Amino acid sequence: MPRIALVTYDSGPEPSKDRDLPVLVRALREAGAEAVAVPWDDPGADWGGFDLAVIRSTWDYSWRAEEFGAWVERCGKLTRLANPPEIVRWNADKRYLGDLAAAGVPVVPTRYIAPGEPADLTDHPEYVVKPTSGAGARFAARYTRDEHDTAVRQLERMHAEGFTAMVQPYMRSIDTAGERALQFFGGSLLHAGVKGAVLAPGTPYDADKVAHPDLRPWEPTAAELAVAERALDAVPGGTEPLYARVDLVTGPDGEPCVMELELIEPNLFLWLHPDSVPRVVRAVLAAAG
């Protein structure tokens, strides 16, 4: 009977926001595994006592990047970690988009502004500023040329907190076609969804945002699936991720391009795709074997 940890965050007195977690714990137990949900920063956790630790909802990691990175390295030495430390390390910094672009994967054009560098903002009529380490649209905002001073203030705040900024043209297709999220598990497409625009005009960068508005099932096109698979093929390290989410938008040429490749803690949205639960369970059990 494999012992499996589903790694999450400490939600404190509030209920966990991970709707997948109780579903997976129950399904794995019903399949014969000894499965438990464990916060990644639980000082009493015996990671070496598990056959597999699956990172599921460590949704505070980007606030505590150094601490989380140290935990990943430590846990990866004590047990099998999914995804593996080398993949998590690479994916924790969104400058991986440059690696994907260098590998020939179509991505949203991105420039980076590190602390100490001048606020050389884009000349696009509308653009997005966000950190290279973040989740849930934290410190992300959408600007027009007329809002340059506000964007500079955001950069100053981010740089003061040690964040490198990334600047991208706002992909206006999101407002009409949405953003497609293709979920992979165990090496193949699990399911897909499409969501509306997260960044409304005028929303402050430090405001709370709904990360997945108007989410609904989606049947990916052949072109979307091909781009997603190219992105996964470009992941370094030679180890296939157990799970992945590839976020795609439509570029100015009408073709899909990668907005983000999430290999650390993507929400699986099993409440929207309940038929996917058995496939996830089989893949997790295989990884634990």
N, C-alpha and C positions, 0 to 999 in steps of 0.2 A: 504494500500500500504506500504509494509515494506521498511524501510530505511536501506540500506546495504552499508557499507564501505569496499572497497577492498583495503587493506593496502599495500602500496608500499614504495619505497624509493624516495628521492629527487634527480633526475638526473641532476639538475642544467640546464645549457644551452644546454646540450646534449639530444638527444631523449632518451626516456626510452628504456632499453634493454628488457623489459617485453613485448613480442609479444602477450601473452595471455590477457593482461590487457584490451585493447580496445575491444577485442572480447567479454570478459565477461561482461564488463560494458554495451555494446550494447545489448547483449542477455538478461541480467537481466532486462534492461529497457523495452525491447520488451515483456518480460513476466509479466510486470506490477509493477516491483519494482522500487524504487527510489535508484539507484545505482551510487556511485561516487568512484573515485580513490583518496585516501588520503595518503600522506607520513606519516609514523609513527611518525616522529619528527616535524610535523606541529604544531607550538605553538598555532595556532588559531583553531585547530580541536576540535569540540564538540563531543567527543566520546559518551557521555551519550545521545546524540540525535539520535543515531543509534540503530536499533533493533539487529543488528549483525555486527561485524567487523571480516572480514576474512583476515588473514595474507596471502598475496600472493607473494610479491616480495620485502621484506625488506632486500635487498641484501647487505646492508652495516652493518648489525647488528653485525657481528663477530668482526668488527673493533671497535665497540662501545658497548661492551658486557654489561657493568654496566648500561649504559644509556638505552639500549634496554630492559634489564631485569626490570628496574624500570618502563618503559613505559608499559610493559606487565602486571605487577601487577596492575598498576593504571587503565589501560584500562579494565582489567578483572573485576574490581570493578564497572565500570561505565556502561558496556554493556556486552552482550554475546560475548565472544571472541573465535574464532576458528583458530587454535586449542586452547583449554583451557590453562590457565597459568601454571597449574601443569605439563602438557605435554610438553609445550614449555621449561619450566625450566629444566626438565629432559633431553630433547633432545638437548639442547644447548651445552652440554658437551659430547663429544664422548666417555667418559668413560661409557656411557650407554651400550657399547658393552660388558662390563664385566657383566652387569645385564642380558643381553640377554643370554650370555654364561651360567651364573648361572641358568637360567631358562631352559637350555637344548636346546637352539637354536644354530644351527651350525653357527659360525661366523669366520671371518679371525682372527687367533691368534694375540693378541695385547698385548704389554707391554707399560707401561707409565713411563716417566722420567720427574719429576717435577723440577722446578728451585731449585738449590742447591743439587740435586742428581747427582751422577757420571754418566758420559756418557757411560753407559753400553750398548753398541750397540749389535745388534743381531749377531749370528754367521752364519746366513743364507748366502748363496752365493750372494743373491741379496735381498735388502730390501727397505722399504719405511719409510721415516720420515715425519711426518706432525703434525700440532697442534691439540689438542683436541677440540679447538673452531676455526672453520674456514669454509670457503665456497669457491667454485670455484677453488679448488686445490691451494689456497693461502698457501704459506710456505710449499709446499709439494714437495718432490724430491725422486728420485729413485737412489739407490747406489749399488755398488759392494764392496766386501771386500777391494779392492785396493783403494777405495775412502773414507776410514775411516776418514782421516783428514778433508776432505771437509764436511762430515756429522757432525763431531764434531763442526766445525765452524757454521753450521746451528743451532745445538742445543744451542750453546752459544748465537747466535743472538735471537733465540726464547725465551730462558730463560731470557735474558736481557729485553725483552719486556713483560715478565710475563706469557708467554705461557707454558703450560705443553705439552711435546711432546709425541706422540704415535709412536711406532715402530712396523712394520708388515713385515712379509716376502712378497716379491713381488710375486703376484700370476701370474705366467707366462701364465696361460690359457687366461688372458686378451688379450695377443698379438694375439691369434688365434681365440678364441671364443667370445671375447669382454666382456663387462659388461652389464648385463641385468637390466633394471629399470622397476619394476612393479608399476604402479600407481593405487592407491585405492581412491575412493571418495564415501562418503555416505555409507561406510561399505562394499563395494564390489569392485572387480577388475574393473577398468575403461578401461585401455589399457596398453600396454607395449612397450618398445623400447629396442634397443641394440646399444651400442656405442663402438668405438674403444678405444685404450689405450690413456689415458690422459698424462701420465708421460713417455716421451721419454728419453732414456738413455742420460745422460750428460746435461739435461736441468736444469739450475740453479733454486734453490728453490724459489728465489725471482723474477723469470721471470713470465710474464703474460702467462697464459695457456688457451687453448681452453677447456672448461669444458665438452663439449659434442660432441666430434669429430665423424664424420661419423654416426650420429644418424639415425636410420631407424626403422620402425615398427618391432615388435617381437611378436610371439605367444608363451607365456610361457608354459613350460612343466608342467605336473602334479606335478613333484618333486619340481620345482621352486615355483609353486603356494602354495604348502604345506609348504615350508620353510618360504615364505613371510607371510602366515597366522599365523604361529607359532610365528614369530617375533611380529606381531601386537597383538596377544593374550598376549604377555609378557609385553606390555606397562603398566606401573603402573598407579594407580589412579582410575581404574574402569570406566573411561569415554572413549567411543570409539572415536578415532580421526575422524574429518570430512574428512580429506584428509591425504594421506601418500604416500611416495615413498620408495620402498624397493629395494636397489641395491644389486644384487647378482653376484657372480663370481663362477667359477668351482674350487673346491678345489682339492688337490692332489689325493683324493680318487675318483675323478670323479663326486662328488655330489655337488649340489649348497650350498653355504654358504653366509651369510650376510656380505657385505662390509660396508654398511651404511644403516641406517634407518632415513629417512628425514621427520620430522613431523612439520617443521617450515615454510619453504618457497620454497617448491620444484616447479620448473618449470613444468607446466602440458603438454607442447609441443602440445597445441591444434592445432597448424598449421600443425602438422603431423597427428593428429587424429581429424579432424573437426567433425566427427560424434559423438564425445564424449561431445560436447558443451551442447546439451539438457539435458543430464544426470547430468552434473555439475550444471546447472541452477536449475534443480528440487531439487537436494540435498541442494543447498544453500538456496533456498526458504523454504524448509522444516525445515532447521536449524534456519531460521529467525522467523519461526512461533511459 
